[in-house]
Amino acid sequence: MSEIFDVAVIGGGMVGSAIAYGCAIRGARTVLLDGADGSLRAARGNFGLVWSQGKGARMPAYAAWTRASLDRWTAFSEAMGSAAGQEIGYRRTGGLDFCLGDEDFQERTEEVRRLHNLVAGGPEIQMLDRAELRALLPNTPFGPNVTGASLMPDDGHANPLLLLRGLHAGLHRAGAEHRPGIAVDSIVATDGAFLITGPTGQTRAHRVVVASGLGTPRLAAQIGIEIPMRAVKGQNMVTERLPPLLPMPASALRQTAEGVIQIGVTSEEGETRTATSVNHLARMATRAVEVLPVLKQARIVRAWAAMRPMTPDGYPAYAQSALYPGAFAAVCHSGVTLSAIHASVLAEAILAGALPAEMADMHPARFEGRTDVQAH
Ligand SMILES: Cc1cc2nc3c(=O)[nH]c(=O)nc-3n(C[C@H](O)[C@H](O)[C@H](O)COP(=O)(O)OP(=O)(O)OC[C@H]3O[C@@H](n4cnc5c(N)ncnc54)[C@H](O)[C@@H]3O)c2cc1C
């Protein structure tokens, strides 16, 4: 056990893989330790939006962080496509959130007004009425109940499984080690390095990053970082491949680069099992058919559920340990969207040994003593 890595990242999901990739391409000797196949893995079950619409309404630092990630996504997706050996389906087409009925349209219009100028100098979310939506997407056969949509001009989507493949292939190409099937039990600071122990052995590194999704609180506590988290279940389904119908992704409805329509997505609290349920899937399908009645004829070929790693306020949490400098923790919802900034700004900060001031509001110290938890 003589080898000492510069950085050990614990968790090979969307967050840990992006950080490990970012460290490896910057020349750090990096190891990525990932858990067992049976662990909860949002990276393999998400909706694939690269999305800023509505994000960070109560935390401007998160809105700006999301915007900064989006600004990096075009170059990042090219690097991921090159590493994965095929493009990862990133389409920066603009993103919609459909309104069904007049009340929904009025409420969304109010919300869009509140979100005005969320990130200074950034693109503005817009409200489209039905006529404007039809002019934007003349070939999309909307149902009669669609009264309009909000539009963020540079939101988009990608294939999240190809993104994950790109991250893993990219870090491998940069010389990092990827060790799957290593569920880490403990992290101990010893002699200027961290000793990381799992069932199959030990790893030593000068820096350690806990980015283990829902496994984070237990491991982060060992390096003196408290991050309360809960699982929020989301169900998804996909249709067979269909001719082009929807050129822009929407919240809970998108047509992938391969042609399938992905229909999402529930937000279920207090769930412990990743089983799907017919009542939820039926509700999701009914809404999708209301938006695009032609989907009534489409065959559903697959449905699944996954658990979102969620902090109490739904915003990310990033910290360096005050007790053990060099030990970090990182968790977030929207790990697809944020992967471009995790692989760049966050990886650089970890290598530099200090998180930048722009991240201060996202420190988990904000949860200390809080009882008023709320979803974002
Ligand atoms: C239904 C659904 C829809 C979503 N839609 C979107 C979307 O459209 N856009 C978007 O940006 N985000 C979306 N997300 C969120 C996104 O998937 C997550 O933010 C992201 O996957 C979180 O990444 P993570 O690495 O923290 O966790 P995960 O991806 O869950 O990965 C955690 C990893 O840590 C490993 N691990 C756990 N414990 C240990 C241990 N002790 N030792 C070693 N490894 C360990 C696990 O094996 C796992 O591989 C969605 C999520 C869900 C569930």
The ligand as an SDF file (V2000), in Angstrom:
LIG
                    3D

 53 58  0  0  0  0  0  0  0  0999 V2000
  -35.8020   10.5890  -11.7070 C   0  0  0  0  0  0  0  0  0  0  0  0
  -34.6700   11.5640  -11.7020 C   0  0  0  0  0  0  0  0  0  0  0  0
  -34.6210   12.5730  -12.6690 C   0  0  0  0  0  0  0  0  0  0  0  0
  -33.5530   13.4690  -12.6830 C   0  0  0  0  0  0  0  0  0  0  0  0
  -33.4880   14.3790  -13.6990 N   0  0  0  0  0  0  0  0  0  0  0  0
  -32.4050   15.1870  -13.7850 C   0  0  0  0  0  0  0  0  0  0  0  0
  -32.2820   16.0780  -14.8850 C   0  0  0  0  0  0  0  0  0  0  0  0
  -33.1200   16.1060  -15.7930 O   0  0  0  0  0  0  0  0  0  0  0  0
  -31.2140   16.9020  -14.9220 N   0  0  0  0  0  0  0  0  0  0  0  0
  -30.2680   16.9050  -13.9340 C   0  0  0  0  0  0  0  0  0  0  0  0
  -29.3350   17.7070  -14.0070 O   0  0  0  0  0  0  0  0  0  0  0  0
  -30.3490   16.0480  -12.8930 N   0  0  0  0  0  0  0  0  0  0  0  0
  -31.3940   15.1980  -12.8000 C   0  0  0  0  0  0  0  0  0  0  0  0
  -31.4890   14.3140  -11.7730 N   0  0  0  0  0  0  0  0  0  0  0  0
  -30.5110   14.3780  -10.6890 C   0  0  0  0  0  0  0  0  0  0  0  0
  -29.2020   13.7000  -11.0020 C   0  0  0  0  0  0  0  0  0  0  0  0
  -29.3740   12.4010  -11.5020 O   0  0  0  0  0  0  0  0  0  0  0  0
  -28.4110   13.6810   -9.6750 C   0  0  0  0  0  0  0  0  0  0  0  0
  -28.2120   15.0080   -9.2650 O   0  0  0  0  0  0  0  0  0  0  0  0
  -27.0830   13.0590   -9.8010 C   0  0  0  0  0  0  0  0  0  0  0  0
  -27.1420   11.7510  -10.3040 O   0  0  0  0  0  0  0  0  0  0  0  0
  -26.4300   13.0170   -8.4190 C   0  0  0  0  0  0  0  0  0  0  0  0
  -25.1510   12.5330   -8.5890 O   0  0  0  0  0  0  0  0  0  0  0  0
  -24.3900   11.8610   -7.3690 P   0  0  0  0  0  0  0  0  0  0  0  0
  -23.0800   11.4240   -7.9350 O   0  0  0  0  0  0  0  0  0  0  0  0
  -24.4050   12.7690   -6.2040 O   0  0  0  0  0  0  0  0  0  0  0  0
  -25.2750   10.6250   -6.9600 O   0  0  0  0  0  0  0  0  0  0  0  0
  -25.5200    9.2710   -7.7420 P   0  0  0  0  0  0  0  0  0  0  0  0
  -25.5950    9.5440   -9.1840 O   0  0  0  0  0  0  0  0  0  0  0  0
  -26.6650    8.6000   -7.0630 O   0  0  0  0  0  0  0  0  0  0  0  0
  -24.2060    8.4280   -7.4660 O   0  0  0  0  0  0  0  0  0  0  0  0
  -23.7480    8.1270   -6.1670 C   0  0  0  0  0  0  0  0  0  0  0  0
  -22.6510    7.1000   -6.3250 C   0  0  0  0  0  0  0  0  0  0  0  0
  -21.9900    6.9550   -5.0660 O   0  0  0  0  0  0  0  0  0  0  0  0
  -21.7480    5.5810   -4.8770 C   0  0  0  0  0  0  0  0  0  0  0  0
  -21.6130    5.3190   -3.4380 N   0  0  0  0  0  0  0  0  0  0  0  0
  -22.5450    5.4570   -2.4600 C   0  0  0  0  0  0  0  0  0  0  0  0
  -22.0150    5.0980   -1.2550 N   0  0  0  0  0  0  0  0  0  0  0  0
  -20.7360    4.7410   -1.5040 C   0  0  0  0  0  0  0  0  0  0  0  0
  -19.6720    4.2660   -0.6710 C   0  0  0  0  0  0  0  0  0  0  0  0
  -19.8190    4.0730    0.6430 N   0  0  0  0  0  0  0  0  0  0  0  0
  -18.4730    3.9910   -1.2560 N   0  0  0  0  0  0  0  0  0  0  0  0
  -18.2770    4.1540   -2.5860 C   0  0  0  0  0  0  0  0  0  0  0  0
  -19.2580    4.6180   -3.4090 N   0  0  0  0  0  0  0  0  0  0  0  0
  -20.4580    4.8820   -2.8690 C   0  0  0  0  0  0  0  0  0  0  0  0
  -22.9470    4.8760   -5.4970 C   0  0  0  0  0  0  0  0  0  0  0  0
  -22.6180    3.5400   -5.8440 O   0  0  0  0  0  0  0  0  0  0  0  0
  -23.2010    5.7380   -6.7260 C   0  0  0  0  0  0  0  0  0  0  0  0
  -22.5090    5.2750   -7.8830 O   0  0  0  0  0  0  0  0  0  0  0  0
  -32.5420   13.3860  -11.7070 C   0  0  0  0  0  0  0  0  0  0  0  0
  -32.5750   12.3830  -10.7540 C   0  0  0  0  0  0  0  0  0  0  0  0
  -33.6190   11.4710  -10.7430 C   0  0  0  0  0  0  0  0  0  0  0  0
  -33.6240   10.3780   -9.7430 C   0  0  0  0  0  0  0  0  0  0  0  0
  1  2  1  0
  2  3  1  0
  2 52  2  0
  3  4  2  0
  4  5  1  0
  4 50  1  0
  5  6  2  0
  6  7  1  0
  6 13  1  0
  7  8  2  0
  7  9  1  0
  9 10  1  0
 10 11  2  0
 10 12  1  0
 12 13  2  0
 13 14  1  0
 14 15  1  0
 14 50  1  0
 15 16  1  0
 16 17  1  0
 16 18  1  0
 18 19  1  0
 18 20  1  0
 20 21  1  0
 20 22  1  0
 22 23  1  0
 23 24  1  0
 24 25  2  0
 24 26  1  0
 24 27  1  0
 27 28  1  0
 28 29  2  0
 28 30  1  0
 28 31  1  0
 31 32  1  0
 32 33  1  0
 33 34  1  0
 33 48  1  0
 34 35  1  0
 35 36  1  0
 35 46  1  0
 36 37  1  0
 36 45  1  0
 37 38  2  0
 38 39  1  0
 39 40  1  0
 39 45  2  0
 40 41  1  0
 40 42  2  0
 42 43  1  0
 43 44  2  0
 44 45  1  0
 46 47  1  0
 46 48  1  0
 48 49  1  0
 50 51  2  0
 51 52  1  0
 52 53  1  0
M  END
$$$$
